[in-house]
Amino acid sequence: MSAPEWPSLDDVAHVTEFDTYQMRKIASELEEWVAGLTAPAFSEGYTTGSLKSVDTSGNLTEDQIGTWPTAHGFTRTVGAASGAAASLDGRTAVLGRVYGEVVAQYLEVIKAIRASADEYDKANHASGGGDGSGG
């Protein structure tokens, strides 16, 4: 039985190359959208979608959502703690915490793209393949 063909290992013409300029460009584009997630509530250009706007505008109570079974479950989800009724002060603590975690992971993705581009540049430089800038 012959050895399996491994693209990029058996055929130099199919070696995958990464354009680190494009990687950094994508990271920069993602960064441009961060303000929409982290800006103060109702700041210029970002009226919804930020964590602060969720905290200020997402404070729905059971009276506003309803008491039918699914609405009651949703009210419990956005309450002070898992399984709790809507918080008395109107905060959406659970929803806010999860939203904050999403924002934190979004920022980590940007860091990871930049770190990957740096590593590819180092590897390309060490192998004499240039800086991966694509240009």
C-alpha positions as CSV (number, residue, x, y, z in Angstrom):
1,M,0.0,0.0,0.0
2,S,1.4,3.4,-1.0
3,A,1.8,6.3,1.4
4,P,-1.1,8.8,1.4
5,E,-0.7,12.0,-0.5
6,W,-0.3,14.9,1.7
7,P,-1.0,18.3,0.1
8,S,1.7,20.8,0.9
9,L,4.2,18.1,1.9
10,D,4.5,16.1,-1.3
11,D,4.0,18.8,-3.8
12,V,5.9,22.1,-3.3
13,A,3.5,23.8,-5.9
14,H,0.6,23.4,-3.5
15,V,2.3,24.8,-0.4
16,T,-0.1,27.0,1.5
17,E,1.0,30.6,2.1
18,F,-0.6,33.1,4.3
19,D,-0.8,36.8,3.4
20,T,0.0,38.4,6.7
21,Y,-0.9,41.8,5.3
22,Q,-4.4,40.6,4.7
23,M,-4.5,38.9,8.2
24,R,-3.7,42.2,9.8
25,K,-6.2,44.0,7.6
26,I,-8.9,41.7,8.8
27,A,-7.9,42.3,12.4
28,S,-8.0,46.0,11.8
29,E,-11.5,45.8,10.2
30,L,-12.7,43.7,13.2
31,E,-11.3,46.4,15.5
32,E,-13.3,49.1,13.8
33,W,-16.5,47.4,15.0
34,V,-15.4,47.0,18.6
35,A,-16.7,50.5,19.5
36,G,-20.2,49.3,18.6
37,L,-19.9,46.7,21.2
38,T,-18.1,48.7,23.9
39,A,-19.2,52.3,23.4
40,P,-21.3,54.2,26.0
41,A,-25.0,53.6,25.6
42,F,-26.5,55.9,23.0
43,S,-23.1,57.5,22.1
44,E,-22.8,59.1,18.6
45,G,-23.4,56.4,16.0
46,Y,-23.9,53.5,18.5
47,T,-27.5,53.7,19.8
48,T,-27.9,49.9,20.3
49,G,-25.7,46.9,20.6
50,S,-23.1,48.0,23.1
51,L,-23.0,46.3,26.5
52,K,-23.9,49.6,28.2
53,S,-27.0,49.9,26.0
54,V,-28.0,46.4,26.9
55,D,-27.6,47.3,30.6
56,T,-29.7,50.5,30.2
57,S,-32.3,49.4,27.7
58,G,-32.5,45.7,28.3
59,N,-34.0,45.9,31.8
60,L,-37.3,44.3,30.9
61,T,-39.5,43.1,33.7
62,E,-42.0,40.2,33.7
63,D,-44.7,42.9,33.4
64,Q,-43.2,44.0,30.0
65,I,-42.3,40.5,28.7
66,G,-45.4,38.6,29.9
67,T,-46.1,35.7,32.2
68,W,-46.9,32.9,29.7
69,P,-44.4,30.0,30.1
70,T,-41.9,31.0,27.4
71,A,-41.9,34.6,28.5
72,H,-41.4,33.6,32.1
73,G,-38.4,31.5,31.1
74,F,-36.9,34.5,29.2
75,T,-37.5,36.7,32.2
76,R,-35.6,34.2,34.4
77,T,-32.8,34.2,31.9
78,V,-32.2,37.9,32.0
79,G,-32.7,38.1,35.8
80,A,-30.2,38.7,38.5
81,A,-29.0,35.1,38.5
82,S,-29.8,31.9,36.6
83,G,-33.2,30.7,37.7
84,A,-34.1,34.0,39.3
85,A,-37.0,36.3,38.5
86,A,-36.2,39.6,36.8
87,S,-34.0,41.6,39.1
88,L,-35.6,44.2,41.3
89,D,-33.3,47.0,40.1
90,G,-34.0,46.2,36.5
91,R,-30.5,45.1,35.6
92,T,-30.0,42.3,33.1
93,A,-27.0,40.8,35.0
94,V,-27.0,37.4,33.3
95,L,-27.5,38.7,29.8
96,G,-24.9,41.5,30.5
97,R,-22.3,39.0,31.7
98,V,-22.8,36.7,28.7
99,Y,-22.7,39.7,26.4
100,G,-19.5,40.9,28.1
101,E,-18.0,37.4,27.5
102,V,-18.8,37.6,23.8
103,V,-17.1,41.0,23.6
104,A,-14.0,39.6,25.4
105,Q,-13.8,36.7,23.0
106,Y,-14.2,39.0,20.0
107,L,-11.2,41.0,21.3
108,E,-9.2,37.7,21.8
109,V,-9.9,36.7,18.1
110,I,-8.4,40.0,17.0
111,K,-5.3,39.3,19.2
112,A,-5.0,35.8,17.8
113,I,-5.1,36.9,14.2
114,R,-2.4,39.5,14.9
115,A,-0.3,36.9,16.8
116,S,-0.7,34.4,14.0
117,A,0.4,37.0,11.4
118,D,3.5,37.7,13.6
119,E,4.3,34.0,13.8
120,Y,3.9,33.5,10.0
121,D,6.2,36.5,9.4
122,K,8.8,35.1,11.7
123,A,8.6,31.7,10.0
124,N,8.7,33.2,6.5
125,H,11.7,35.3,7.4
126,A,13.5,32.4,8.9
127,S,12.9,30.3,5.8
128,G,13.9,33.1,3.5
129,G,10.4,33.3,2.2
130,G,9.8,37.0,2.8
131,D,7.5,38.7,5.2
132,G,4.2,37.3,3.8
133,S,3.0,40.8,3.1
134,G,1.6,39.8,-0.3
135,G,2.9,43.0,-1.8
